[in-house]
Amino acid sequence: MDRAENQFNERIVKIVETCDGKVERTFYCIRDLNLGYWTSNEPFDGLIWTRDPQCRREFNSRPKAKSEWKNFLRWRREQEEPRNQVDEILMACKRARAKVA
C-alpha cells in the first residue's frame, strides 16, 4: 500500500518519548493526520479510532505497524465490497428488465 492508495490520511508515525533529553522509549502508531485520531486496541469493526493518546495502539517496530495498517486497509476494502456486489446485482436486474420490456 502506498500513500496514493490511501485516500484517508493515515500514516505510521514514530513516537520518541524522552525525559531530560534521554530517550526513554520509541514506538510506532497509526494516526489519521486529517482527523487527529489514533488506532486503538479495539477490533476493526469496533471503536478502532481514539483521540486519547493513552488508548492508542503501540507497535514495537515499523514493520509491525505497517502490517497492521495493511490488514486494516484490506478489512476496509472488504467492507466496501458487499455494497459493490449489491450495486452490481441491482444493475443486472435493471438490464434484465430492460431486455424484457
C-alpha positions as CSV (number, residue, x, y, z in Angstrom):
1,M,0.0,0.0,0.0
2,D,1.4,3.4,-0.8
3,R,0.2,6.8,0.0
4,A,-1.7,7.2,-3.3
5,E,-3.8,4.2,-2.4
6,N,-4.7,5.6,1.0
7,Q,-7.5,8.2,0.3
8,F,-7.7,8.8,4.0
9,N,-4.7,10.4,5.6
10,E,-3.5,7.6,7.8
11,R,0.2,7.3,8.4
12,I,2.6,5.3,10.5
13,V,4.3,7.7,12.9
14,K,7.3,7.2,15.1
15,I,6.9,8.3,18.7
16,V,10.0,9.0,20.8
17,E,9.5,9.7,24.5
18,T,12.3,11.5,26.2
19,C,13.0,12.6,29.8
20,D,15.6,15.1,30.5
21,G,17.0,14.7,26.9
22,K,17.3,10.9,27.3
23,V,15.3,8.6,25.1
24,E,13.1,6.5,27.3
25,R,11.3,4.6,24.6
26,T,10.5,4.5,20.9
27,F,7.4,3.0,19.3
28,Y,5.1,3.4,16.3
29,C,1.4,4.2,15.9
30,I,-1.1,4.5,13.2
31,R,-2.5,8.1,13.0
32,D,-5.1,9.8,10.9
33,L,-3.4,13.1,10.3
34,N,-6.6,14.9,9.0
35,L,-8.8,13.9,11.9
36,G,-6.3,13.7,14.7
37,Y,-7.2,10.1,15.6
38,W,-5.0,7.2,16.7
39,T,-5.9,3.5,16.2
40,S,-6.8,1.8,19.4
41,N,-6.7,-1.8,20.6
42,E,-10.3,-2.3,19.6
43,P,-11.2,-4.7,16.8
44,F,-11.6,-3.1,13.3
45,D,-15.4,-3.3,13.5
46,G,-15.4,-1.7,17.0
47,L,-14.2,1.6,18.2
48,I,-10.9,1.4,16.3
49,W,-10.2,5.2,16.4
50,T,-9.5,7.3,19.5
51,R,-8.3,10.8,20.2
52,D,-6.9,9.7,23.6
53,P,-3.1,9.1,23.3
54,Q,-3.3,6.9,26.4
55,C,-5.6,4.5,24.5
56,R,-3.7,4.4,21.2
57,R,-2.2,1.1,19.9
58,E,1.5,1.0,20.1
59,F,3.8,-1.2,18.0
60,N,7.4,-2.1,18.8
61,S,8.6,-1.8,15.2
62,R,7.6,0.0,12.0
63,P,7.1,-3.3,10.1
64,K,4.6,-4.5,12.7
65,A,2.7,-1.2,12.5
66,K,2.8,-1.4,8.6
67,S,1.5,-4.9,8.7
68,E,-1.4,-3.9,10.9
69,W,-2.2,-0.9,8.8
70,K,-2.3,-3.1,5.7
71,N,-4.6,-5.5,7.5
72,F,-6.9,-2.6,8.3
73,L,-6.9,-1.3,4.7
74,R,-7.7,-4.8,3.5
75,W,-10.6,-5.0,6.0
76,R,-11.9,-1.6,4.9
77,R,-11.9,-2.7,1.3
78,E,-13.7,-5.9,2.2
79,Q,-16.4,-3.9,4.0
80,E,-16.9,-1.9,0.8
81,E,-17.1,-5.0,-1.5
82,P,-20.6,-6.2,-0.4
83,R,-22.1,-2.8,-1.3
84,N,-20.4,-3.0,-4.7
85,Q,-21.8,-6.5,-5.2
86,V,-25.3,-5.3,-4.3
87,D,-25.0,-2.5,-6.8
88,E,-23.9,-4.9,-9.5
89,I,-26.8,-7.2,-8.8
90,L,-29.2,-4.2,-8.9
91,M,-27.8,-3.1,-12.2
92,A,-28.0,-6.6,-13.6
93,C,-31.7,-6.7,-12.6
94,K,-32.3,-3.4,-14.3
95,R,-30.6,-4.6,-17.5
96,A,-32.7,-7.8,-17.4
97,R,-35.9,-5.8,-17.0
98,A,-34.9,-3.5,-19.9
99,K,-34.4,-6.5,-22.2
100,V,-37.8,-7.9,-21.3
101,A,-39.6,-4.6,-21.9
